[in-house]
Amino acid sequence: MTDKLEKTIWDCAVIGGGPAGLTAAIYLARYHLSVMVFDDNTSRAAMIPMSHNHAGFPDGISGPDLLAKMRAQAQRYGALIQGSKVTGIEKDGDLFKLEFGGDTASARTVLIATGVLNRRPPMSTTAHDEAVARGVLRYCPVCDGFEVSDRAVGVLGTGAKGFKEAKFLRSYTQDVTLVAPDGGHDLADAERRGLEELGIKVEAGPVISIEPGEDIITVSTAARSYAFASLYPALGSDVRSGLVTTLGARVSDGGCVAVDAHQRTSAPGLYAAGDVVIGLDQISHAMGQAGVAATAIRNDLCEIEALVR
């Protein structure tokens, strides 16, 4: 980083370069605010091979293409994209101090848009990424359940998470199998009855191997092998809210950042948007939250300016 940038006090530091963070950056830059986006290239959107669920793209758009367009738009209006991970943050008087890659930066406000990490099935990284790219491994039935209509679908999970995902997918296809990853299902009696009533098959597992092919994915258990058009892991996710807790802001029992109607956290000057906040885990929802957050940041900074004049 140059000396000039080191001495700059940014109006807002956006931590996260996914759809929420980049939407906020576009808004903030167009509000004539200085904004730096920290993007460590771990947005889940980058894994989307093709989305047909995002409004405005009737022929679909890939996650990498969407992110590239959003980055270019933010940069057009003056946002700086910093390809680094923020490793530390603290409040110093009225400013936030951020550490990244051996450097530091100061900002008047911070927007957390770090999202979540999916818990992955037991596969190598290479096999996992190839399966996602081919569409035989999917994480979001809200986004792409339509694509598996009337095809054989597997859900990897158990308990309430597995039950809800299998039930949701049943509205797209009659051929759904819920597979327990570790052997034996942790299902309530009502959940077992619900699965039976819907005709959802239940496999006790444990899963021995998961092998992606060109257009099927094979899940092998101790009892048999299943060939699915797509497999949906229902293993949960981990919220990346560690930076928020460092600053003492409130989070839920599950780690989601607590915000008000304007995406403000309980720590003054700190905002959050996207999947790090409890919500729908949808790009459109994350972008909407980001627009609200950016507007609140603009208005709150204007209030501070008015008070000091």
N, C-alpha and C positions, 0 to 999 in steps of 0.2 A: 504494500500500500504506500502511496506517495505521502510526503510530509503534509501536503495540502489536505489530503483526505483524512489524515490522522488528526488534524487540528479542527476538522469540520464537526459541528454539532448538528446532527441530523434531526429533522422534525420527527421522523418516525423510522425505526428499524423494524423491518418485517422479517420474522424468523420463520422460514418455510417458503419454498418455491413451487408449491402446488397451485391448483386452481384458486384456493382461497387467498393465499399470499400474493399471487400475481394480480388477481382482481383488485385487491386492496391497493397494490402498488399503482395500478392504472388510475384508480380514483384519486389517490393521494397526490400523484404527480400532476393530475389535471386540476387539483385544488391549489396548484402552485406551492406545494410543500416539498421539501427535500426528503427523499426516501431511499433507503438502502435495503435491498432484499438479500437475505442470506439463504442461499440455495445449495444444500449438500447433495442434491440429485438423488433423494430417496423418496420422492413423492410416489404414492401408489398409482397415481394417474399415468405415470410413465410406463407402467406394466400393461396398460389397456391396449390390446392389439387393434380393436376397432369398436367404437361405441356408436350404436344406432339410437341411443336413448337421449343424447344431448341435443336440445332444441337448436334449430338453425342449420343442421347438417343432415339433410334427408338421406344422403348417400353414406353417412357415417363419417367419423373422423377418429384417427388413432390418438391415443394418449400423448405420445411424443409430439405429434403434429400440433395438437391443441396447445400443449405447453410452449412449443416454439413460437406459435402465433401470439400467445399471451405475453411471452417474454419480449418479443419484438415490439408489441404495442406499448408495454410499460417503458421500454427503453426509448421509444420514440418521443415520449413526453418527459424524459429526463431521469427516470428511475435508474439507479445503479444496481446491477445484479452482481453480487459477490458470491463466487462459487466456493463457499466455505461453510463449515459447521460451527455454530456458536457453542463453545465449550464451557462458558461461564458468564454469569450476569449478576450484577449487583446494583443497588440504588445508591447514588452518591449525591446527596442533597436533592436537587430537583431533576437530576439527570440519571439516566441508566448508563452503566458502563458494561460493554460487551467484550468478551474475549473470543478470538477465533484465529486459528492458524498462526499463533505467535504474535498477533496484532491485537489492537483494541480500537473500539469506536465508542462514541458517546451519542446518545439520542434523547430527545425530550419525551418521546413516547415509544412504546414497543407493542407490536402486534404479534401474538403467538399464533402461528398457523402450521404447527409441526405435525398434525395429523396423528395417525395410529400405525402400528405395524401388525399385519396379519400373522397369526400363528400358523405356520406352514405344516403340511403333512410330511411324514418321514420320507423325503426324497432328496437327492443331490440338488445343488443349486442349478446345475446345468439342466437336469431333467425337469425340474420345476419350471424354469423359465421357458424351456421349449414347450412344455405342456400348456402354459398360459398363452404363449404366442399362437399356438394352434387352436386354442379355444376348447381343449379337452379338460382343462382345469380352470375353473371359474370361481370367483369369490363373491359376486354380487348378483343374486337372483333378481333383485329389483331392477338392475341395469340390463341384464341380458337373459332373463328367464324366457323371454319370447323366442330367443334363438334355439332353445332346446325343446320347443313345443313338439309333443307327440314322440319324443325320443327317450331312450333309456337313460336315466339320470341316477347317479349315486350321491348320497350325502354322507360325508365322513364326520361323525360326531355322535353324541349321546346327550341324555338329559334334556333340559328345557331348550337349549340352543339347537341341538340336533332335531328335536321334535318340531320346533317352530319353522326351521328351514325346510324340512321335509314336507311339512304341511303347506308352506307357501308355494313350493315347487309343484305340489300336486295339482294346482290350478292350471298348470301348463301341460302336464303329461300324466297319464295313468300309470306309467312305469317308473316308479320311484323306489329306491332301496336305501334304507338308513343302515349304515355300517358303523359298528363301534370300533374305534381305532385300537383299543388296548385289550379287548376281550370282555364281554359282558356289558349289557346296557344298564345305565343308571336312569331308568325311566319310571315316572310315577304310574300308578295303575291307570289313572285317567288318560295319561299320555299313550300308554300301550293300547288302551281301548280306542282312542282317537285314531291312532295309526291303522289299527285293524279295520275300523269302519271306513277309512279312506282307501283301503286296499294298498297301503304302503308296506312293502316287505321290510323285514327286520333281520339283519345279519349280526350275530353276536361277536364276530371277529375272533381273535385279534387279526389285524392286517399284517400280512407277511411281506408283501411287496406291492408297489404301485408302479406300473410301467406304461408310460405314454406312447401311443402310436401316432400315425398320421391323422386319423380322424376318430380314434377311440382311445380310451384309457382303461387298462386292465388292472383291477384290484383283486389281489389274491389273499384269501384268508386261509385258516387252517382247514376249513371245510370245503371250499370251492373257489373258483375264480369268476369274476363278473366283468363283462365288457360294457362299459358305459360310453355314451356319446360325450358326456361331461361329468366331472366329479366336482362337487361343491364342498370344500372344507367348512365345517361349522365348529371350529375350534376356538373361536373368540379372537380377540386382538388385544394389544397392549397400547395404552394411550401414552403418547410422548409428551407428558406434562411436567417433566422433572424441572425444567427451568422456571415454571410457574410456582412450584412448591418452594423452590429456592428463595423466591421473593415473598413467600408467605401468603400467597393468594389461595382462596378456597378451591378445593376440588371435591368431587363426589367420591363415594366409597370405591367406585370403579376407576378413579383417576381422571375423569372428565373435568375440564375446567368449568367452574361455575361463573356465569356471566348474567348481566341484567339485560333488559330489552334492547340495549344499544351496544351489546357485546363488551361492556366494561367488566373487568374482573374486580375482585374486592381490593386489589392493590392499585392505588392511584397511578394513572398514566399507563397502566398495563391493560391490554385488550386481547381478545382471543376470538378466532373464527375458524370454521371448518370442522373436520372430524375430531379435533382435539376437544371440541365442545360437544356435549351429547346432542345427537341429532339423527339425521336420516342416512348418513354416509353416502351422500349423493353430491356430484359435482355442482349441480344447479343450486342446491341448498347451501353448500359451502360458499359459492360465489355470492349468493344473496346475503349471507351473514357478513361477508367481507365488505360488501357495499355499505351495509349498516355501520360496521366498525369504522371504516375509513371516514364516513361522514361524521360519526361521533368524535373521532380524533380531530378532524378539521374544526368542528364547532367548539370542542373543549379547548384546543389551542388558541382559538380566537378569543374565548372568554378569559384565558390567562393573559393574553396580550392586552386586552382591554383593562384588566385590573392593574397592570404594571405601568400603564401610561399616566 
